[in-house]
Amino acid sequence: MPNHITNRMTYEAFRVGYQNSEQAARAAFQSYEAALLQRDTLKAELSARETHPVIEFLELGEDLENKYPFLYVEIARTRATGWMAWLCTHNKETHPDREVIVSAQGSTAKEACKKALQEYQAKTNEKRIICLSH
């Protein structure tokens, strides 16, 4: 086979190989971009699923139902006090001497519930420290 034909075949093989590797590189990059997009989408979905303080407050109420069978849970708003979140052993009407487990106020329901959760956490941590010190 003449030399110029062999060179042409080598060149063609090289060109095709290069095109294939370029296509492979493009495909790999597109695959990488798709994976990044999927990761970002999943991150957004997970952050959207993060628990809202109001939901956490209500879930705390559900958790305390066994300990306090007549548990009174309230999230309310008045003009004077803004938003309030309450967890009490009983309601005020039937048990004026009820124990207030936790209560907090805020400018939004979210803020009031968040503060109530923080207060509850602080109270339970205090009780644990007292129990451990005795």
C-alpha positions, 0 to 999 in steps of 0.5 A: 500500500502506498505511503500516502494512502497509509498516512491518509488512513492513519489521519482518518483513524485519528480524526474519527478517534478524536471525534469519538473522544470529543463526543464522549467528553461532551456526553460525560460533561452533559452527564455531569451537568445533569447530575449537578442539576439533579443534586441542586433539585434534591437539595431544594426539595430537602430544604423545602421539606425542612420542618416548619416551627409550627409543625414542630410545635404541634408534633411536640404536642403530639409527643406529650399527649401520653404524659399529659392526657388532657394536654391543651395546645394553642396557637393564637393571635390577638392585637394586643399580644401578637402571636402566642404558642401554648402547651398546658396540662389542661385548658384554663376554663376547666382547670384555672390552676393548670401547669403551663408547660411552655408558652411564647409570643412572637410577631408571627406564628412561626416566631412564637412556635420557634421561641416556645420550642427553644423555651421547652428545650431549655426547660428540659435541659435544665431538668436534666442538669438538675437530675444529673447533679443530685 
